[in-house]
Amino acid sequence: MFQDVTSSQQNLDQYKERLEKIGSEFELGLFVHILTKSIIWILLFVGISVFACFLYLRYAQPIYESSTILQLRSDNTPNKLLNFQSIGGEESNPIPQAIEFLRSRDFMKRALSKLPLQVGYFSEGTFKSMESYTSTPYTVEISNSVPSVQGIKIHIEFHDKTSGQISFTTNEVNHTFAFKENLWLTTPFFSFKVIIRDYNTIADQQSIVKKTSFFFTINSMESVVSQCFPKLEVKLLSDAAKTIRIAYKGANPVKATDIVESIADEFILSDVERKSESAEKILNFIDAQLDVSGKKLHDAEASLQEFKRANPSHENEVVASAKASRVSELEDKIVSNQIQVELLENVIKKVEMSQSIDAYNLLSILAGTEYELAIRIPVDNLQKLLVKKEEMLYEVTPNSETIKTINFQIEIQKKLLIETIRSLEQRIKDKVGNLQSKSDELRANFYSVPENELEYAKLQRLYNINEKYYILLLEKKTEYSISKEGNVSKNIFLEKPVVPKNPVSPNRTVALSIAISLGVFCSLLLVFIRYLLHNDINSLHQISKQTNSSISALGIIPKYKKDIPVSQLLVDKNPKSLIAEAFRSVRANLQFISTEAGPKIMAVTSTISGEGKTFVAINLAGIIAYSGKKVIILDLDMRKPKIHLGFNVQNIKGMSTMLIGKDTPLECIQHSSLENLDFITAGPIPPNPSELILSKRMDELLTYLKESYDMIIIDNPPIGLVTDGISMIQRADYPIYIFRAEYSKRNFIQNLDRLYNENHIKRLSIILNGVDVEGNRYGYYNYGYGYGYGYGYGYGYGYYDEQHTKTGSSFLKRFTNWFKRG
């Protein structure tokens, strides 16, 4: 158990060290190798992502966007033709006000009230509901609905072309009401009437899905505004061109288009109404004054005619008329100037008492006076400052320095406006005083005029005053009527809203791109994690790179993918195969380890079971026996013997019985089917294999065997598990350490270093077993998976012959083995 904990800690330390060195020691070949072996996972991740994307696109609610573009224009052709200043004036920058007006809930409520949104119609599917809007095959008229049923689903089922029923739930109580087509039905919750427009569509829909597939909702205007308000977008397109874009996103394309069109139409209509409001008030005032003035004019004319009939002849009529006309003219001017004084005083009060100034109202008060243009300039300047203040409040706080500066400018402009008005007021009062003096002087001259002359002059004067005032009112009414009618075409559509054909969400291209990217990202993340966790030995280069010793490499042994025979001896079955050539290469390289004459001892070991030391020992013995030398194999792995299985014989006697003196070598030596190749099995498993291997009888046995054999090959136990075989490795002329590609771990190399440095086994050499040379497309890294013989895996899977096709394991076993090895 302590060994397992130590091994786990070593693996963890290796992973940490590898992660720290990932930038400087990144092994591209290994990464590509793992990437290639993970292609199934990559395809699986991408496939799952694409499938999830398909489900999302299939069942997600599509969102459509409809939009229009408006241009705010200030042209007023009738006013230009008449050289007449519009009573509403011209706004300095109408765009911010227009945008905020369009965003207001009150305006949206006004626009949506023009659409059929009181009742919402839906078709209920398995995963989502679709709004029918105007394409519904039936309509429901609602009246006197109570708040408790507003917004809830009211399911409707049609029995035939003329009848059906509705059902809904309130306060966990179910309610059902039958109805007849086109007849009003009163319920405790509301009164309704159902009109069937297309029963064939209804029948088709109910035959495909469940019969309660239709439902409708009763909506209050406040709830409709609350639902639609977040989906509305109003933004500035071009300040220079004064264009704004109105867009709405919704699940129904026709409804989205209708909402945008209704908002745009109502904006144009409300703009006309707002601009015409001042003119409408003045026209109403003028109409009222015309009635009064007309009556006064008629009375004056009647009095004058009555006086002439009563006094057919009178002296100095011409002189009296001239004097009367002069007096009348002076009195007209006095009255006119007094009216202007009152108007100016009214303006001063409005300016002093109001925090915000409405230029339109001030100018409507001064309309028609000779001082209208003089007052217009400071009023417009004040209006511009107020508009600028409102715009800045969207960006800064009321206590900011910018707002304080603007407030200061506003106060200065108000004082300047008041002083200008007071100066005009004083000038008019002085003028009234002069006119009054002249009028009094002229009236004094009438004291000597006969009474009839004075009466006639008075009547004539009253008639002239009323006549002039009446004509003035008629002229002003005509001007303001033209100005009012000239506001109809101020704002125009640059782009009409159209019904969208394709949804803006979900975007198929974007969704698919994200799905594929997510699948690839997860796949690469998996590959990267597998790269970090990859701890298998892949190549001789990797061993030499990580070892701290100068250890020779005898060669590699390729995998054998065809079912190997029970004997595990392959070199005699196909001497020209790739695996036979690999063992010949190892045999040739042995001469570089030792060139001394005489019998040799070869000790084969590995770190753990399953690395193929028995397979290598048997086939290496066979290839050496092919060269004419006598070879014997000794099975010293007495804890887990395999040689007897390799040669398909019984393990009744062998090394264990010889070392205890029970049997002689001649009794234990067995002959294989291959000439010059003999073997001794391990024998029964002893309780003390280490002591037997270190005994004197072992030395005597080796001495005895050297007399008859040229090569003694010892199959030692794995030294990573037990130390039984170290003494034989130290004694061997050819100590060989076996690693298995994609099976042996990197920390096994430490055992190799320990044998070389601590046990001073300087002739130690290595063989890399189980290399997938067919899959070696990316250098020394790309070695295959799925080795399956010997310890822990049984016989029959793993090696291959290049002349045969792959047989053996099922797809499930190969896939499971691939995943474990990957």
C-alpha positions in Angstrom: 0.0 0.0 0.0 2.9 2.3 0.9 4.3 1.6 -2.6 1.0 2.6 -4.3 0.9 5.9 -2.3 4.5 6.6 -3.3 3.8 5.8 -7.0 0.8 8.1 -7.0 2.8 10.9 -5.4 5.5 10.5 -8.0 2.9 10.6 -10.8 1.4 13.8 -9.3 4.8 15.4 -9.1 5.5 14.4 -12.7 2.2 16.0 -13.9 3.0 19.2 -12.0 6.5 19.3 -13.4 5.2 18.7 -16.9 2.6 21.4 -16.5 5.3 23.9 -15.4 7.5 23.0 -18.4 4.7 22.9 -21.0 5.9 26.1 -22.6 9.5 25.1 -22.9 9.3 21.3 -23.4 6.2 21.0 -25.4 6.3 17.7 -27.4 4.6 18.4 -30.6 4.9 14.8 -31.9 3.3 13.4 -28.8 0.5 16.0 -29.0 -0.2 15.1 -32.6 -0.1 11.5 -31.8 -2.7 11.9 -29.0 -4.7 14.2 -31.3 -4.8 11.5 -33.9 -5.8 8.8 -31.5 -8.5 11.1 -30.1 -10.2 11.7 -33.5 -13.2 9.6 -32.4 -13.6 11.8 -29.3 -13.2 15.0 -31.5 -15.9 13.8 -33.9 -18.1 12.7 -30.9 -17.8 16.1 -29.2 -18.4 18.0 -32.5 -21.3 15.7 -33.3 -22.9 16.2 -29.9 -22.4 20.0 -30.2 -24.0 20.0 -33.7 -26.8 17.8 -32.5 -27.4 20.1 -29.5 -27.3 23.1 -32.0 -29.9 21.3 -34.1 -32.2 20.8 -31.1 -31.7 24.4 -30.2 -32.6 25.7 -33.7 -35.5 23.2 -33.9 -37.2 24.1 -30.6 -36.0 27.6 -29.8 -38.5 30.4 -30.3 -37.6 32.3 -33.5 -37.3 36.1 -33.1 -38.0 38.4 -36.0 -37.1 42.1 -36.3 -39.0 44.7 -38.3 -37.7 48.3 -38.6 -38.4 51.6 -40.3 -36.3 54.8 -40.8 -37.8 58.3 -40.2 -36.4 61.6 -41.2 -37.3 64.6 -39.1 -37.9 67.6 -41.4 -38.8 71.2 -40.6 -39.9 72.6 -43.9 -43.2 74.5 -44.0 -44.0 75.4 -47.6 -47.2 77.4 -46.9 -45.5 79.6 -44.4 -42.7 80.3 -46.8 -45.1 81.2 -49.6 -46.9 83.6 -47.3 -43.7 84.9 -45.7 -45.4 84.0 -42.4 -43.6 82.8 -39.3 -45.1 79.6 -37.9 -46.7 80.0 -34.5 -44.9 76.9 -33.3 -41.5 78.2 -34.3 -38.6 75.9 -35.2 -37.0 73.5 -32.8 -33.2 73.8 -32.6 -32.6 70.1 -32.3 -35.7 67.9 -32.4 -34.0 64.5 -32.5 -33.3 64.0 -28.7 -36.9 65.0 -27.9 -38.3 62.8 -30.6 -36.3 59.8 -29.4 -37.4 60.2 -25.8 -41.0 60.7 -26.9 -40.9 57.5 -29.0 -39.5 55.6 -25.9 -42.2 56.8 -23.6 -44.8 54.4 -22.3 -47.7 56.8 -22.8 -46.9 57.2 -26.5 -46.4 53.4 -26.9 -49.8 52.8 -25.2 -51.4 55.2 -27.7 -49.7 53.5 -30.7 -50.5 49.9 -29.5 -54.2 50.8 -28.8 -54.7 51.0 -32.6 -53.7 47.3 -33.0 -55.8 44.2 -32.3 -53.9 43.2 -29.2 -56.7 42.9 -26.6 -56.8 39.2 -27.4 -53.7 37.1 -28.1 -54.1 33.9 -30.2 -51.6 31.0 -29.8 -51.1 27.5 -31.1 -49.6 25.2 -28.5 -47.0 22.7 -29.6 -45.0 20.0 -27.7 -42.1 22.3 -26.8 -43.1 25.8 -27.7 -46.2 27.9 -28.5 -46.6 30.1 -31.6 -48.5 33.3 -31.7 -51.0 33.4 -34.6 -51.9 37.2 -34.4 -54.0 38.1 -37.5 -53.5 34.7 -39.1 -55.6 33.0 -36.5 -58.4 30.7 -38.0 -60.8 32.1 -35.4 -61.4 35.3 -33.5 -62.8 36.1 -30.0 -64.5 39.3 -29.0 -64.3 40.1 -25.3 -66.1 42.5 -23.1 -66.5 43.2 -19.4 -63.5 41.0 -18.4 -62.3 40.9 -14.8 -58.6 41.3 -13.9 -58.3 37.7 -12.6 -58.5 36.2 -16.1 -56.2 38.7 -17.8 -53.0 37.1 -19.0 -53.9 33.5 -18.3 -54.2 30.7 -20.9 -57.8 30.1 -22.0 -57.9 26.9 -24.0 -60.4 26.6 -26.8 -61.7 23.4 -28.3 -63.9 23.2 -31.4 -66.4 20.3 -31.7 -67.6 21.2 -35.1 -68.1 24.3 -37.4 -70.6 25.9 -35.0 -69.8 24.9 -31.4 -67.0 24.2 -29.0 -65.9 25.0 -25.5 -63.3 27.1 -23.6 -61.5 26.1 -20.4 -59.2 27.9 -18.0 -58.1 27.8 -14.4 -58.3 30.5 -11.8 -57.2 30.1 -8.2 -56.7 26.3 -8.8 -60.3 26.0 -9.9 -61.1 24.7 -13.4 -63.8 26.5 -15.5 -65.4 25.2 -18.7 -68.0 27.0 -20.8 -69.6 25.7 -24.0 -70.2 28.2 -26.8 -72.0 28.6 -30.1 -70.4 30.2 -33.0 -71.1 34.0 -33.5 -73.3 34.1 -30.3 -72.5 36.1 -27.2 -72.0 34.2 -24.0 -71.8 35.8 -20.6 -69.7 34.1 -17.9 -68.9 35.3 -14.3 -65.5 36.4 -15.7 -66.2 38.0 -19.0 -68.6 38.0 -22.0 -67.3 36.6 -25.3 -68.2 35.7 -28.8 -66.3 33.3 -31.0 -66.2 33.8 -34.8 -64.8 30.8 -36.8 -62.9 32.0 -39.9 -61.3 28.8 -41.2 -62.6 25.6 -39.7 -60.6 23.4 -42.1 -57.4 24.7 -40.6 -58.7 24.2 -37.1 -59.7 20.6 -37.9 -56.3 19.8 -39.4 -54.5 21.3 -36.4 -56.6 19.4 -33.9 -56.1 16.1 -35.8 -52.3 16.5 -35.8 -51.8 17.4 -32.2 -53.9 17.3 -29.0 -57.3 18.9 -29.2 -56.4 21.7 -26.7 -53.7 23.0 -29.1 -55.4 26.4 -29.4 -55.5 28.9 -26.6 -55.9 32.7 -26.3 -55.2 35.3 -23.7 -57.1 38.4 -22.6 -54.7 41.3 -22.3 -55.0 44.7 -20.6 -53.3 47.6 -22.4 -50.9 48.0 -19.5 -49.7 44.4 -19.8 -49.4 44.7 -23.6 -47.2 47.8 -23.1 -45.1 46.1 -20.5 -44.5 43.1 -22.8 -43.7 45.2 -25.9 -41.7 48.0 -24.3 -38.4 46.1 -23.7 -38.5 44.8 -27.3 -38.6 48.3 -28.9 -35.4 49.9 -30.0 -35.1 53.6 -31.0 -31.7 54.9 -32.0 -30.2 57.8 -33.9 -28.8 56.9 -37.4 -27.5 60.2 -38.5 -27.5 63.5 -36.7 -26.7 65.5 -39.9 -29.5 63.8 -41.9 -31.8 63.9 -38.8 -32.8 60.2 -39.3 -33.8 57.8 -36.6 -34.4 54.0 -36.7 -37.4 52.3 -35.0 -37.0 48.6 -34.6 -39.1 45.9 -32.8 -38.2 42.3 -32.1 -41.0 39.7 -31.6 -42.0 36.1 -32.2 -44.5 37.0 -34.9 -43.1 38.8 -37.9 -46.5 40.3 -39.0 -47.1 41.6 -35.4 -43.6 43.1 -35.3 -44.2 44.9 -38.5 -47.6 46.2 -37.5 -46.2 47.6 -34.2 -43.4 49.4 -35.9 -45.7 50.8 -38.5 -48.2 51.9 -35.9 -45.5 53.6 -33.8 -44.2 55.5 -36.9 -47.7 56.6 -38.0 -48.6 57.7 -34.5 -45.4 59.7 -34.2 -46.1 61.5 -37.4 -49.7 62.2 -36.4 -48.7 63.3 -32.9 -46.1 65.6 -34.3 -48.7 67.3 -36.5 -51.0 67.6 -33.5 -48.4 69.0 -31.2 -47.2 71.5 -33.8 -50.8 72.6 -34.5 -51.8 72.9 -30.9 -50.8 76.6 -30.5 -52.3 77.6 -33.8 -55.5 75.8 -32.8 -55.8 77.7 -29.6 -55.3 81.0 -31.4 -57.8 80.1 -34.1 -60.4 79.3 -31.4 -59.6 82.7 -29.7 -59.9 84.5 -33.1 -63.3 82.8 -33.8 -64.6 83.9 -30.4 -63.4 87.5 -31.0 -64.9 87.5 -34.5 -68.3 86.8 -33.0 -68.0 89.6 -30.5 -66.4 92.0 -33.0 -68.9 91.2 -35.7 -71.8 92.0 -33.3 -70.2 95.2 -32.3 -69.6 96.2 -35.9 -73.2 95.4 -36.8 -74.4 97.5 -33.9 -72.2 100.4 -34.8 -73.3 100.3 -38.4 -76.9 100.2 -37.4 -76.5 103.2 -35.0 -74.8 105.2 -37.7 -77.5 104.5 -40.2 -80.2 105.4 -37.7 -78.5 108.7 -37.0 -78.3 109.6 -40.7 -82.0 108.8 -41.1 -82.9 111.0 -38.1 -80.7 113.8 -39.3 -80.8 113.9 -43.1 -78.9 117.2 -43.3 -76.3 118.8 -40.9 -73.9 121.6 -41.2 -70.1 121.1 -41.5 -70.4 117.4 -42.0 -67.1 117.2 -43.8 -65.3 119.1 -41.1 -66.8 117.2 -38.3 -66.1 113.9 -40.1 -62.4 114.9 -40.5 -62.1 115.8 -36.9 -63.9 112.7 -35.8 -61.7 110.6 -38.0 -58.6 112.1 -36.4 -59.9 111.5 -32.9 -60.8 108.0 -33.9 -57.4 107.3 -35.3 -55.7 108.6 -32.1 -58.0 106.5 -29.9 -57.2 103.4 -32.1 -53.5 103.9 -31.5 -54.1 104.4 -27.8 -56.1 101.2 -27.5 -53.7 99.2 -29.6 -50.7 100.4 -27.5 -52.5 99.7 -24.2 -53.2 96.1 -25.4 -49.5 95.7 -26.2 -48.6 97.0 -22.7 -50.9 94.4 -21.1 -49.4 91.6 -23.3 -45.8 92.6 -22.3 -46.8 92.7 -18.6 -48.2 89.2 -19.1 -45.0 88.0 -20.7 -42.9 89.4 -17.8 -45.1 87.5 -15.3 -44.7 84.2 -17.2 -40.9 84.6 -17.4 -40.5 85.6 -13.7 -42.8 82.9 -12.4 -41.8 79.9 -14.6 -38.7 77.7 -14.2 -39.1 76.5 -17.8 -39.9 78.7 -20.7 -42.2 77.6 -23.6 -41.2 79.7 -26.6 -44.3 78.7 -28.5 -46.7 80.0 -25.8 -44.8 83.3 -25.4 -44.8 83.9 -29.1 -48.4 83.0 -29.4 -49.2 85.7 -26.9 -47.2 88.3 -28.9 -48.4 87.1 -32.3 -49.6 90.0 -34.4 -47.8 92.8 -32.5 -45.1 95.0 -34.0 -42.7 93.8 -31.3 -43.1 90.1 -32.0 -39.9 89.9 -34.0 -37.9 91.9 -31.4 -38.9 89.6 -28.6 -38.5 86.4 -30.7 -34.7 86.5 -30.8 -34.1 86.5 -26.9 -37.0 84.0 -26.5 -35.4 81.6 -29.0 -32.0 82.0 -27.3 -33.6 81.2 -23.9 -35.4 78.2 -25.5 -32.1 76.8 -26.9 -30.5 77.0 -23.5 -33.4 75.1 -21.9 -33.2 72.4 -24.6 -29.5 72.1 -24.1 -30.0 71.7 -20.4 -32.5 68.9 -20.9 -30.2 67.1 -23.3 -27.2 67.4 -20.8 -29.3 65.9 -18.0 -29.3 62.6 -19.8 -25.5 62.5 -19.5 -24.6 64.4 -16.2 -26.2 65.0 -12.8 -28.2 68.2 -11.9 -25.4 69.3 -9.5 -22.6 69.0 -12.1 -20.6 72.0 -13.1 -21.9 71.8 -16.7 -25.6 72.1 -15.5 -24.7 74.9 -13.1 -23.0 76.9 -16.0 -26.1 76.4 -18.2 -28.4 77.5 -15.3 -26.3 80.6 -14.9 -26.6 81.4 -18.6 -30.4 80.8 -18.4 -30.7 83.3 -15.6 -28.7 85.9 -17.5 -30.9 85.3 -20.6 -34.1 85.6 -18.6 -32.9 88.9 -17.1 -32.0 90.2 -20.5 -35.4 89.2 -21.8 -37.2 90.9 -18.9 -35.2 94.1 -19.4 -35.9 94.1 -23.1 -39.6 93.7 -22.5 -39.6 96.4 -19.7 -37.8 98.8 -22.1 -40.4 98.1 -24.8 -43.2 98.5 -22.3 -41.9 101.9 -21.1 -41.6 103.1 -24.7 -45.1 102.1 -25.4 -46.4 103.8 -22.3 -44.6 107.0 -23.3 -46.2 106.7 -26.7 -49.7 106.2 -25.1 -49.2 109.4 -23.1 -48.3 111.5 -26.1 -51.3 110.1 -28.0 -53.6 110.8 -25.1 -52.4 114.4 -25.0 -53.1 114.9 -28.6 -56.5 113.3 -28.3 -57.5 115.5 -25.4 -56.4 118.6 -27.3 -58.4 117.6 -30.3 -61.5 116.8 -28.2 -61.4 120.3 -26.7 -62.0 121.8 -30.1 -65.3 119.9 -30.3 -66.9 121.9 -27.5 -68.0 124.6 -30.0 -69.2 122.1 -32.5 -73.0 121.5 -32.5 -74.3 118.4 -30.6 -75.3 116.6 -33.8 -71.9 116.9 -35.3 -70.3 115.5 -32.2 -72.7 112.6 -32.1 -72.1 111.8 -35.7 -68.3 111.8 -35.2 -68.7 109.5 -32.3 -70.8 107.0 -34.2 -68.4 107.1 -37.2 -65.4 106.6 -34.9 -66.9 103.5 -33.3 -67.8 102.0 -36.6 -64.3 102.5 -38.0 -62.7 101.0 -35.0 -64.9 97.9 -35.1 -64.4 97.5 -38.8 -60.6 97.6 -38.7 -60.5 95.2 -35.8 -62.8 92.8 -37.6 -60.8 92.9 -40.8 -57.6 92.3 -38.7 -59.1 89.2 -37.1 -60.1 87.8 -40.5 -56.6 88.2 -41.9 -55.0 86.5 -38.8 -57.4 83.6 -39.1 -56.5 83.1 -42.7 -52.8 83.1 -41.9 -53.0 80.7 -38.9 -55.3 78.4 -40.8 -52.7 78.1 -43.6 -49.9 77.6 -41.1 -51.9 74.8 -39.3 -52.5 72.9 -42.5 -48.9 73.2 -43.6 -47.7 70.9 -40.8 -49.0 67.6 -42.4 -45.8 66.6 -44.3 -43.0 67.5 -41.8 -41.6 64.0 -41.0 -41.3 61.4 -43.7 -40.6 57.7 -44.1 -37.2 56.9 -45.7 -37.8 53.1 -45.3 -41.1 51.5 -44.8 -41.4 48.5 -42.5 -41.7 45.2 -44.2 -42.6 41.7 -42.9 -39.3 39.9 -42.2 -38.8 36.5 -43.8 -35.8 35.3 -41.8 -35.5 35.4 -38.0 -32.6 37.4 -36.4 -32.5 34.9 -33.5 -31.5 32.2 -33.4 -29.0 32.8 -36.1 -28.3 29.5 -37.8 -24.8 30.4 -39.0 -23.7 31.8 -35.7 -25.3 29.0 -33.7 -23.6 26.3 -35.8 -20.3 28.1 -35.7 -20.5 28.4 -31.9 -21.5 24.7 -31.7 -18.6 23.5 -33.8 -16.2 25.8 -32.0 -17.4 24.6 -28.7 -17.0 21.0 -29.8 -13.5 21.6 -31.2 -12.6 23.5 -28.0 -13.8 20.7 -25.7 -12.0 18.1 -28.0 -8.7 20.1 -27.8 -9.2 20.5 -24.1 -9.6 16.7 -23.8 -6.5 16.2 -25.9 -4.5 18.7 -23.9 -5.6 17.0 -20.6 -4.7 13.6 -22.0 -1.3 15.1 -23.1 -0.7 16.3 -19.6 -1.7 13.0 -18.1 0.1 10.9 -20.7 2.7 8.9 -18.8 3.4 6.1 -21.1 6.7 5.4 -22.8 6.4 5.8 -26.6 9.9 5.4 -28.0 13.5 4.6 -27.4 14.3 8.3 -27.8 12.1 9.1 -24.9 13.9 6.5 -22.7 17.3 7.9 -23.6 16.1 11.4 -23.1 14.9 10.8 -19.5 17.5 8.4 -18.3 20.5 9.5 -16.4 22.6 6.6 -17.7 24.4 5.7 -20.8 22.3 2.6 -21.6 22.5 0.8 -24.9 19.3 0.1 -26.9 19.2 -3.2 -28.6 16.2 -2.4 -30.8 12.4 -2.4 -30.9 10.0 -5.3 -31.3 6.9 -4.6 -33.4 3.4 -5.6 -32.4 1.8 -8.7 -33.7 -1.9 -8.1 -34.5 -2.7 -11.6 -35.6 -3.6 -14.2 -32.9 -0.3 -15.5 -31.7 0.0 -19.2 -31.0 -0.2 -20.5 -27.4 3.6 -21.2 -27.5 4.3 -17.5 -28.1 7.1 -18.6 -30.4 6.6 -16.7 -33.6 10.0 -16.6 -35.3 9.7 -20.2 -36.5 6.2 -19.7 -38.0 7.2 -17.0 -40.5 11.0 -16.5 -40.5 10.7 -13.6 -43.1 8.2 -11.6 -41.1 8.9 -8.2 -39.8 8.9 -9.4 -36.2 11.5 -12.1 -37.0 13.7 -9.5 -38.6 13.3 -7.4 -35.5 14.6 -10.2 -33.3 17.5 -10.8 -35.8 18.4 -7.2 -35.4 18.5 -7.6 -31.7 20.6 -10.7 -32.0 23.0 -8.8 -34.2 23.3 -6.0 -31.7 24.2 -8.4 -28.9 27.7 -8.6 -30.3 28.3 -5.0 -29.3 27.5 -5.8 -25.7 30.0 -8.6 -25.2 32.5 -10.1 -27.7 34.1 -12.6 -25.3 34.2 -16.3 -26.4 32.4 -19.0 -24.6 28.9 -19.7 -23.2 26.9 -16.5 -22.3 24.2 -15.8 -19.8 21.3 -13.5 -20.8 19.0 -12.2 -18.1 15.7 -10.6 -19.2 13.6 -8.5 -16.8 11.1 -5.7 -16.7 9.4 -3.4 -14.2 6.0 -5.0 -13.9 4.2 -8.0 -15.4 2.7 -7.6 -18.9 5.6 -5.8 -20.6 6.5 -8.9 -22.6 9.8 -10.1 -21.1 8.7 -13.8 -21.5 7.7 -13.2 -25.1 11.0 -11.5 -25.9 12.9 -14.2 -24.1 11.3 -17.1 -25.9 11.5 -15.5 -29.4 15.0 -14.2 -28.9 16.0 -17.7 -27.8 14.4 -19.1 -30.9 16.2 -16.6 -33.3 19.5 -17.4 -31.6 18.8 -21.2 -31.9 18.2 -20.6 -35.6 21.8 -19.4 -36.0 23.0 -22.9 -34.9 23.7 -22.2 -31.2 22.3 -24.2 -28.5 20.0 -22.2 -26.2 18.2 -23.0 -23.0 15.6 -20.9 -21.3 15.3 -20.9 -17.5 12.1 -19.7 -15.9 13.1 -17.9 -12.7 9.9 -16.0 -12.3 8.8 -18.6 -9.8 6.1 -16.5 -8.3 4.2 -16.2 -11.6 5.7 -18.7 -14.1 4.9 -18.4 -17.8 7.5 -20.4 -19.7 5.5 -23.6 -19.4 2.5 -21.8 -20.9 4.7 -20.5 -23.7 5.7 -24.0 -24.7 2.4 -25.6 -23.7 3.8 -28.1 -21.2 3.1 -29.0 -17.6 4.8 -27.3 -14.7 5.2 -30.3 -12.4 9.0 -29.9 -12.0 11.6 -27.4 -12.8 13.8 -24.7 -11.3 12.2 -24.9 -7.8 12.6 -28.7 -7.5 16.1 -28.6 -8.9 17.2 -25.8 -6.5 16.0 -27.8 -3.5 17.7 -30.9 -4.7 14.6 -32.9 -5.5 15.3 -33.3 -9.3 18.3 -33.2 -11.5 18.8 -31.0 -14.5 18.5 -33.9 -16.9 15.1 -34.7 -15.4 13.9 -31.0 -15.8 15.4 -30.1 -19.2 12.7 -30.1 -21.9 13.0 -29.9 -25.7 11.0 -27.5 -27.8 9.8 -28.1 -31.4 12.7 -25.9 -32.6 16.1 -27.5 -32.9 18.8 -26.4 -30.5 16.2 -24.7 -28.2 15.5 -26.3 -24.7 13.9 -24.9 -21.6 13.4 -25.5 -18.0 10.1 -24.5 -16.4 9.8 -22.8 -13.0 8.3 -25.8 -11.3 5.9 -25.6 -8.4 5.7 -22.2 -6.7 8.0 -22.2 -3.7 7.5 -20.1 -0.5 11.1 -18.7 -0.7 12.1 -18.0 -4.4 14.7 -15.4 -3.4 16.6 -17.8 -1.2 16.6 -20.5 -3.9 17.9 -18.1 -6.6 20.7 -17.0 -4.3 21.6 -20.5 -3.3 24.8 -22.4 -4.2 22.8 -24.8 -6.3 21.9 -22.0 -8.7 25.6 -21.3 -9.3 26.2 -25.0 -9.8 23.3 -25.2 -12.3 24.6 -22.4 -14.4 28.1 -23.9 -14.5 26.6 -27.2 -15.5 24.5 -25.7 -18.3 27.4 -23.8 -19.7 29.0 -27.1 -20.6 26.1 -28.0 -22.9 24.7 -24.7 -24.1 26.1 -21.6 -25.9 23.4 -19.2 -24.5 21.5 -19.4 -21.2 18.5 -17.1 -21.2 17.0 -16.4 -17.8 13.4 -15.2 -17.6 13.6 -13.1 -14.4 10.7 -11.8 -12.3 9.9 -8.1 -12.7 12.3 -6.1 -10.5 9.8 -3.3 -10.0 7.7 -5.7 -7.9 10.4 -8.0 -6.3 14.2 -8.1 -6.2 14.6 -11.8 -6.9 16.2 -11.2 -10.3 18.8 -8.6 -9.5 21.5 -11.2 -8.7 21.0 -12.9 -12.1 21.1 -9.5 -13.9 24.4 -8.7 -12.2 25.8 -12.0 -13.3 24.5 -11.9 -16.8 26.7 -11.2 -19.8 23.6 -9.7 -21.5 21.4 -8.0 -19.0 18.3 -6.8 -20.9 15.5 -4.6 -19.6 12.2 -4.7 -21.4 9.8 -1.8 -21.9 6.5 -2.0 -23.7 5.3 0.9 -25.8 2.1 2.6 -24.7 2.1 0.4 -21.6 5.3 1.1 -19.5 5.2 4.3 -17.5 7.8 7.0 -17.6 8.7 6.5 -14.0 9.8 2.9 -14.8 13.0 4.5 -16.2 14.1 5.2 -12.6 14.4 1.5 -12.1 16.7 1.4 -15.1 18.9 4.2 -13.7 19.0 2.4 -10.3 20.3 -0.8 -11.8 22.9 1.0 -13.8 24.1 3.5 -11.2 23.4 1.8 -7.8 23.8 -1.9 -8.8 26.6 -1.1 -11.2 25.2 -3.1 -14.1 27.1 -1.3 -16.8 26.2 -3.8 -19.6 22.5 -3.2 -19.1 20.6 -2.7 -22.4 17.0 -2.1 -23.3 14.4 -3.4 -25.8 11.2 -1.6 -26.5 8.5 -4.1 -27.1 5.0 -3.7 -28.7 5.8 -0.9 -31.1 3.1 -0.1 -33.7 5.3 0.5 -36.7 2.3 0.6 -39.1 0.9 3.6 -37.2 4.2 5.4 -37.0 3.2 8.4 -39.1 4.4 11.1 -36.7 7.9 10.0 -35.9 8.7 8.0 -32.9 5.6 8.9 -31.0 2.8 7.4 -33.0 2.8 3.9 -31.7 -0.3 1.9 -31.4 -2.5 0.7 -28.6 -3.9 -2.6 -27.6 -1.2 -5.0 -26.5 -2.7 -8.2 -25.0 -0.6 -11.1 -24.0 1.2 -12.2 -20.9 0.5 -10.9 -17.5 -2.9 -9.7 -16.8 -4.2 -9.8 -20.5 -4.0 -13.5 -21.5 -2.9 -14.7 -24.8 -4.0 -14.1 -28.3 -4.3 -10.3 -28.8 -1.8 -7.7 -29.6 0.9 -8.6 -32.1 0.5 -8.5 -35.8 2.0 -9.8 -39.0 2.3 -7.3 -41.8 1.2 -10.0 -44.3 -2.2 -10.6 -42.5 -5.2 -8.6 -41.8 -6.3 -7.8 -38.3 -8.5 -10.4 -36.5 -9.4 -11.3 -33.0 -11.0 -8.7 -30.7 -14.4 -7.3 -31.2 -15.1 -3.6 -31.9 -16.3 -3.1 -28.3 -13.1 -4.6 -26.8 -10.9 -2.6 -29.2 -12.7 0.6 -28.4 -12.5 0.0 -24.6 -8.8 -0.9 -24.9 -8.2 2.2 -27.1 -9.9 4.4 -24.5 -7.8 3.0 -21.7 -4.6 3.3 -23.6 -5.4 6.7 -25.1 
